Amino acid sequence: MAKPRATAAALALILGLGLTQAFAQTTTTEAPAPASPATAAAIDPATIPDYGIGQMDAKVKILEYLSFTCPHCAAFHSDAYPQLKADYIDTGKVRLEYREVYFDRYGLWAAMMARCGGEMRYMGITDILYDTQKDWAASDDPNAVVENLKKIGRTAGMDDKALDVCMKDKPMAEALVTHFQTNMAADKVEGTPTFIINGTKYGNMAYEDMKKILDAELAK
């Protein structure tokens, strides 16, 4: 299970270095000047939605804390998610919602790109991000990672103009980080993936173990 390390210094790195600089194609390490209220209004973190898949009135709800740069999350998505979707989500028994955790700026950028297309595109983009995690997140060059993410966005039907607007949105980045910090602390999440199934918290697990929990919840 990947452990969160979102210290103040790490968040400064996420929000300062890389958000403006990577898109400007520059190597400076100075944090960008804060946007003025006239040009960028703050976003209330409480308005940030958690996107998901499955019927809203499903008897069982899974809230998954995940990171797009977490290899354990990618493994779960590859090994367990297809079975979970076929057996429980597509049959109307379970709704799965994602709550993002940002270990690093790459994970934050990936979330901003995925959210750019709204919930309709989000789940499909999530599939691509996990299926190709070793490719798009492999570079030490943030500019290369940005371009890799934009390629994924283009594959999902978004154009460069829309992607640039979404991925340069500093107020949204700040709101997303606050949203994740607040919820992670409230739910006492210590790593990813973490699953909250009908209000009970579980760590990473094999599909067969999750299946037993889901069947027990459905039997209630």
C-alpha positions as YAML, in Angstrom:
chain: A
units: angstrom
residues:
- id: 1
  name: MET
  ca: [0.00, 0.00, 0.00]
- id: 2
  name: ALA
  ca: [1.39, 3.38, -0.98]
- id: 3
  name: LYS
  ca: [1.74, 5.75, 1.97]
- id: 4
  name: PRO
  ca: [0.75, 9.43, 1.73]
- id: 5
  name: ARG
  ca: [3.54, 11.92, 2.16]
- id: 6
  name: ALA
  ca: [1.66, 15.14, 1.54]
- id: 7
  name: THR
  ca: [3.70, 17.32, 3.90]
- id: 8
  name: ALA
  ca: [3.71, 21.09, 3.62]
- id: 9
  name: ALA
  ca: [6.90, 20.90, 1.59]
- id: 10
  name: ALA
  ca: [5.42, 18.30, -0.75]
- id: 11
  name: LEU
  ca: [2.29, 20.37, -1.28]
- id: 12
  name: ALA
  ca: [4.42, 23.42, -2.02]
- id: 13
  name: LEU
  ca: [6.12, 21.35, -4.69]
- id: 14
  name: ILE
  ca: [2.78, 20.18, -6.10]
- id: 15
  name: LEU
  ca: [1.22, 23.64, -6.19]
- id: 16
  name: GLY
  ca: [4.27, 25.79, -6.78]
- id: 17
  name: LEU
  ca: [6.77, 24.01, -8.95]
- id: 18
  name: GLY
  ca: [5.41, 22.52, -12.06]
- id: 19
  name: LEU
  ca: [1.86, 23.82, -12.39]
- id: 20
  name: THR
  ca: [2.76, 26.98, -14.24]
- id: 21
  name: GLN
  ca: [6.37, 26.17, -15.11]
- id: 22
  name: ALA
  ca: [5.81, 22.84, -16.82]
- id: 23
  name: PHE
  ca: [3.19, 24.30, -19.12]
- id: 24
  name: ALA
  ca: [5.37, 27.28, -19.89]
- id: 25
  name: GLN
  ca: [8.18, 24.93, -20.96]
- id: 26
  name: THR
  ca: [10.72, 26.46, -18.62]
- id: 27
  name: THR
  ca: [13.17, 25.03, -16.10]
- id: 28
  name: THR
  ca: [12.90, 27.74, -13.47]
- id: 29
  name: THR
  ca: [12.23, 26.53, -9.93]
- id: 30
  name: GLU
  ca: [10.63, 29.71, -8.63]
- id: 31
  name: ALA
  ca: [7.01, 29.40, -7.55]
- id: 32
  name: PRO
  ca: [4.59, 31.38, -9.71]
- id: 33
  name: ALA
  ca: [3.13, 34.56, -8.31]
- id: 34
  name: PRO
  ca: [-0.36, 34.04, -6.88]
- id: 35
  name: ALA
  ca: [-3.12, 34.92, -9.28]
- id: 36
  name: SER
  ca: [-5.07, 38.03, -8.41]
- id: 37
  name: PRO
  ca: [-8.72, 37.70, -7.34]
- id: 38
  name: ALA
  ca: [-9.72, 39.46, -10.53]
- id: 39
  name: THR
  ca: [-8.22, 36.77, -12.70]
- id: 40
  name: ALA
  ca: [-8.72, 33.58, -10.68]
- id: 41
  name: ALA
  ca: [-11.40, 33.17, -8.07]
- id: 42
  name: ALA
  ca: [-10.90, 30.64, -5.31]
- id: 43
  name: ILE
  ca: [-12.88, 27.40, -5.53]
- id: 44
  name: ASP
  ca: [-14.68, 25.97, -2.52]
- id: 45
  name: PRO
  ca: [-13.16, 22.50, -1.93]
- id: 46
  name: ALA
  ca: [-16.55, 21.30, -0.67]
- id: 47
  name: THR
  ca: [-17.89, 21.64, -4.22]
- id: 48
  name: ILE
  ca: [-15.36, 19.15, -5.66]
- id: 49
  name: PRO
  ca: [-17.27, 16.04, -6.79]
- id: 50
  name: ASP
  ca: [-16.11, 12.45, -6.42]
- id: 51
  name: TYR
  ca: [-16.72, 10.73, -9.74]
- id: 52
  name: GLY
  ca: [-17.80, 7.13, -9.98]
- id: 53
  name: ILE
  ca: [-19.52, 4.33, -11.83]
- id: 54
  name: GLY
  ca: [-22.62, 2.30, -11.05]
- id: 55
  name: GLN
  ca: [-26.19, 2.99, -10.06]
- id: 56
  name: MET
  ca: [-26.58, 5.80, -7.56]
- id: 57
  name: ASP
  ca: [-29.07, 3.76, -5.52]
- id: 58
  name: ALA
  ca: [-26.95, 0.59, -5.38]
- id: 59
  name: LYS
  ca: [-27.19, -1.24, -2.06]
- id: 60
  name: VAL
  ca: [-23.43, -1.21, -1.60]
- id: 61
  name: LYS
  ca: [-21.19, 1.80, -2.09]
- id: 62
  name: ILE
  ca: [-17.41, 1.55, -2.36]
- id: 63
  name: LEU
  ca: [-15.38, 4.72, -1.91]
- id: 64
  name: GLU
  ca: [-11.84, 4.08, -3.11]
- id: 65
  name: TYR
  ca: [-8.99, 6.36, -2.10]
- id: 66
  name: LEU
  ca: [-6.49, 6.14, -4.94]
- id: 67
  name: SER
  ca: [-3.53, 7.84, -6.54]
- id: 68
  name: PHE
  ca: [-2.87, 7.82, -10.25]
- id: 69
  name: THR
  ca: [0.85, 7.32, -9.57]
- id: 70
  name: CYS
  ca: [0.31, 4.49, -7.06]
- id: 71
  name: PRO
  ca: [1.50, 1.10, -8.44]
- id: 72
  name: HIS
  ca: [-0.70, -0.80, -5.97]
- id: 73
  name: CYS
  ca: [-3.73, 1.08, -7.28]
- id: 74
  name: ALA
  ca: [-2.74, 0.24, -10.84]
- id: 75
  name: ALA
  ca: [-2.41, -3.43, -9.88]
- id: 76
  name: PHE
  ca: [-5.88, -3.44, -8.30]
- id: 77
  name: HIS
  ca: [-7.30, -1.74, -11.37]
- id: 78
  name: SER
  ca: [-5.70, -4.35, -13.62]
- id: 79
  name: ASP
  ca: [-6.40, -7.47, -11.56]
- id: 80
  name: ALA
  ca: [-9.57, -6.89, -9.55]
- id: 81
  name: TYR
  ca: [-11.50, -4.02, -11.12]
- id: 82
  name: PRO
  ca: [-12.61, -5.88, -14.29]
- id: 83
  name: GLN
  ca: [-14.16, -8.63, -12.15]
- id: 84
  name: LEU
  ca: [-15.67, -6.13, -9.72]
- id: 85
  name: LYS
  ca: [-17.23, -4.23, -12.59]
- id: 86
  name: ALA
  ca: [-18.64, -7.32, -14.29]
- id: 87
  name: ASP
  ca: [-19.93, -9.03, -11.15]
- id: 88
  name: TYR
  ca: [-21.23, -6.14, -9.09]
- id: 89
  name: ILE
  ca: [-21.18, -2.72, -10.80]
- id: 90
  name: ASP
  ca: [-22.70, -3.64, -14.16]
- id: 91
  name: THR
  ca: [-25.35, -5.71, -12.38]
- id: 92
  name: GLY
  ca: [-26.50, -2.74, -10.30]
- id: 93
  name: LYS
  ca: [-25.37, -4.14, -6.96]
- id: 94
  name: VAL
  ca: [-22.46, -1.79, -6.26]
- id: 95
  name: ARG
  ca: [-21.51, 1.80, -6.94]
- id: 96
  name: LEU
  ca: [-17.80, 2.61, -6.97]
- id: 97
  name: GLU
  ca: [-16.60, 6.17, -6.41]
- id: 98
  name: TYR
  ca: [-13.03, 7.42, -6.61]
- id: 99
  name: ARG
  ca: [-11.46, 9.87, -4.20]
- id: 100
  name: GLU
  ca: [-8.06, 11.00, -5.40]
- id: 101
  name: VAL
  ca: [-4.92, 11.27, -3.27]
- id: 102
  name: TYR
  ca: [-1.99, 13.31, -4.54]
- id: 103
  name: PHE
  ca: [1.42, 11.97, -3.56]
- id: 104
  name: ASP
  ca: [3.15, 14.18, -6.13]
- id: 105
  name: ARG
  ca: [2.53, 16.73, -8.85]
- id: 106
  name: TYR
  ca: [2.26, 14.05, -11.55]
- id: 107
  name: GLY
  ca: [-0.72, 12.53, -9.77]
- id: 108
  name: LEU
  ca: [-2.36, 15.92, -9.35]
- id: 109
  name: TRP
  ca: [-1.86, 16.78, -13.01]
- id: 110
  name: ALA
  ca: [-3.31, 13.43, -14.04]
- id: 111
  name: ALA
  ca: [-6.41, 14.10, -11.93]
- id: 112
  name: MET
  ca: [-6.82, 17.59, -13.39]
- id: 113
  name: MET
  ca: [-6.59, 16.19, -16.91]
- id: 114
  name: ALA
  ca: [-9.02, 13.35, -16.14]
- id: 115
  name: ARG
  ca: [-11.53, 15.74, -14.59]
- id: 116
  name: CYS
  ca: [-11.33, 18.06, -17.59]
- id: 117
  name: GLY
  ca: [-13.79, 15.93, -19.54]
- id: 118
  name: GLY
  ca: [-16.32, 15.63, -16.73]
- id: 119
  name: GLU
  ca: [-17.68, 12.40, -15.28]
- id: 120
  name: MET
  ca: [-18.60, 10.98, -18.69]
- id: 121
  name: ARG
  ca: [-14.95, 10.87, -19.76]
- id: 122
  name: TYR
  ca: [-13.38, 10.53, -16.32]
- id: 123
  name: MET
  ca: [-13.81, 6.79, -15.85]
- id: 124
  name: GLY
  ca: [-12.47, 5.97, -19.30]
- id: 125
  name: ILE
  ca: [-9.48, 8.24, -18.78]
- id: 126
  name: THR
  ca: [-8.85, 6.57, -15.42]
- id: 127
  name: ASP
  ca: [-8.67, 3.23, -17.23]
- id: 128
  name: ILE
  ca: [-6.03, 4.62, -19.59]
- id: 129
  name: LEU
  ca: [-4.03, 6.25, -16.79]
- id: 130
  name: TYR
  ca: [-3.72, 2.97, -14.91]
- id: 131
  name: ASP
  ca: [-3.20, 0.80, -17.98]
- id: 132
  name: THR
  ca: [-0.35, 3.05, -19.15]
- id: 133
  name: GLN
  ca: [0.95, 4.29, -15.79]
- id: 134
  name: LYS
  ca: [4.47, 2.94, -16.41]
- id: 135
  name: ASP
  ca: [4.61, 4.91, -19.66]
- id: 136
  name: TRP
  ca: [3.15, 8.34, -18.97]
- id: 137
  name: ALA
  ca: [4.59, 8.72, -15.43]
- id: 138
  name: ALA
  ca: [8.04, 7.26, -16.10]
- id: 139
  name: SER
  ca: [9.92, 10.41, -17.07]
- id: 140
  name: ASP
  ca: [11.86, 12.65, -14.67]
- id: 141
  name: ASP
  ca: [11.08, 15.54, -17.02]
- id: 142
  name: PRO
  ca: [7.81, 17.20, -15.96]
- id: 143
  name: ASN
  ca: [7.34, 18.65, -19.43]
- id: 144
  name: ALA
  ca: [7.41, 15.15, -20.89]
- id: 145
  name: VAL
  ca: [4.83, 13.99, -18.36]
- id: 146
  name: VAL
  ca: [2.56, 16.92, -19.22]
- id: 147
  name: GLU
  ca: [2.77, 16.04, -22.90]
- id: 148
  name: ASN
  ca: [2.06, 12.38, -22.11]
- id: 149
  name: LEU
  ca: [-1.03, 13.39, -20.15]
- id: 150
  name: LYS
  ca: [-2.21, 15.67, -22.92]
- id: 151
  name: LYS
  ca: [-1.88, 12.79, -25.38]
- id: 152
  name: ILE
  ca: [-4.20, 10.76, -23.18]
- id: 153
  name: GLY
  ca: [-6.61, 13.70, -23.06]
- id: 154
  name: ARG
  ca: [-6.57, 13.94, -26.84]
- id: 155
  name: THR
  ca: [-7.31, 10.23, -27.06]
- id: 156
  name: ALA
  ca: [-10.38, 10.88, -24.91]
- id: 157
  name: GLY
  ca: [-11.58, 13.57, -27.33]
- id: 158
  name: MET
  ca: [-10.33, 16.78, -25.75]
- id: 159
  name: ASP
  ca: [-8.35, 19.41, -27.63]
- id: 160
  name: ASP
  ca: [-5.20, 21.23, -26.52]
- id: 161
  name: LYS
  ca: [-7.06, 24.44, -25.72]
- id: 162
  name: ALA
  ca: [-9.41, 22.73, -23.28]
- id: 163
  name: LEU
  ca: [-6.58, 20.71, -21.75]
- id: 164
  name: ASP
  ca: [-4.42, 23.79, -21.24]
- id: 165
  name: VAL
  ca: [-7.25, 25.62, -19.47]
- id: 166
  name: CYS
  ca: [-7.90, 22.69, -17.14]
- id: 167
  name: MET
  ca: [-4.30, 21.82, -16.39]
- id: 168
  name: LYS
  ca: [-3.21, 25.41, -15.72]
- id: 169
  name: ASP
  ca: [-6.08, 26.05, -13.32]
- id: 170
  name: LYS
  ca: [-4.23, 26.86, -10.08]
- id: 171
  name: PRO
  ca: [-7.39, 27.60, -8.01]
- id: 172
  name: MET
  ca: [-8.72, 24.17, -8.99]
- id: 173
  name: ALA
  ca: [-5.39, 22.55, -8.08]
- id: 174
  name: GLU
  ca: [-5.47, 24.20, -4.66]
- id: 175
  name: ALA
  ca: [-9.10, 23.16, -4.11]
- id: 176
  name: LEU
  ca: [-8.34, 19.57, -5.11]
- id: 177
  name: VAL
  ca: [-5.44, 19.36, -2.67]
- id: 178
  name: THR
  ca: [-7.54, 20.79, 0.17]
- id: 179
  name: HIS
  ca: [-10.37, 18.40, -0.71]
- id: 180
  name: PHE
  ca: [-8.07, 15.39, -0.58]
- id: 181
  name: GLN
  ca: [-6.35, 16.50, 2.66]
- id: 182
  name: THR
  ca: [-9.63, 17.16, 4.45]
- id: 183
  name: ASN
  ca: [-11.25, 13.88, 3.47]
- id: 184
  name: MET
  ca: [-8.15, 11.78, 4.03]
- id: 185
  name: ALA
  ca: [-7.81, 13.15, 7.55]
- id: 186
  name: ALA
  ca: [-11.51, 12.71, 8.30]
- id: 187
  name: ASP
  ca: [-11.45, 9.07, 7.14]
- id: 188
  name: LYS
  ca: [-8.03, 8.40, 8.71]
- id: 189
  name: VAL
  ca: [-6.66, 7.07, 5.44]
- id: 190
  name: GLU
  ca: [-3.02, 6.00, 5.70]
- id: 191
  name: GLY
  ca: [-2.28, 4.77, 2.19]
- id: 192
  name: THR
  ca: [-3.65, 3.79, -1.18]
- id: 193
  name: PRO
  ca: [-5.65, 2.00, -2.22]
- id: 194
  name: THR
  ca: [-8.02, 2.25, 0.72]
- id: 195
  name: PHE
  ca: [-11.64, 1.14, 0.39]
- id: 196
  name: ILE
  ca: [-14.59, 2.35, 2.43]
- id: 197
  name: ILE
  ca: [-17.39, -0.15, 1.87]
- id: 198
  name: ASN
  ca: [-20.75, 0.98, 3.25]
- id: 199
  name: GLY
  ca: [-18.91, 3.05, 5.82]
- id: 200
  name: THR
  ca: [-16.32, 0.49, 6.92]
- id: 201
  name: LYS
  ca: [-12.67, 1.05, 6.03]
- id: 202
  name: TYR
  ca: [-10.42, -1.64, 4.51]
- id: 203
  name: GLY
  ca: [-6.90, -1.68, 3.14]
- id: 204
  name: ASN
  ca: [-5.72, -3.13, -0.15]
- id: 205
  name: MET
  ca: [-7.04, -6.63, -0.74]
- id: 206
  name: ALA
  ca: [-7.43, -9.39, -3.30]
- id: 207
  name: TYR
  ca: [-10.66, -9.54, -5.27]
- id: 208
  name: GLU
  ca: [-11.79, -12.74, -3.53]
- id: 209
  name: ASP
  ca: [-11.53, -11.02, -0.15]
- id: 210
  name: MET
  ca: [-13.49, -8.01, -1.39]
- id: 211
  name: LYS
  ca: [-16.09, -10.33, -2.89]
- id: 212
  name: LYS
  ca: [-16.78, -11.87, 0.53]
- id: 213
  name: ILE
  ca: [-17.30, -8.42, 2.04]
- id: 214
  name: LEU
  ca: [-19.61, -7.33, -0.77]
- id: 215
  name: ASP
  ca: [-21.69, -10.50, -0.59]
- id: 216
  name: ALA
  ca: [-22.06, -10.05, 3.15]
- id: 217
  name: GLU
  ca: [-23.23, -6.46, 2.68]
- id: 218
  name: LEU
  ca: [-25.68, -7.48, -0.04]
- id: 219
  name: ALA
  ca: [-27.09, -10.20, 2.20]
- id: 220
  name: LYS
  ca: [-28.03, -7.74, 4.96]
...
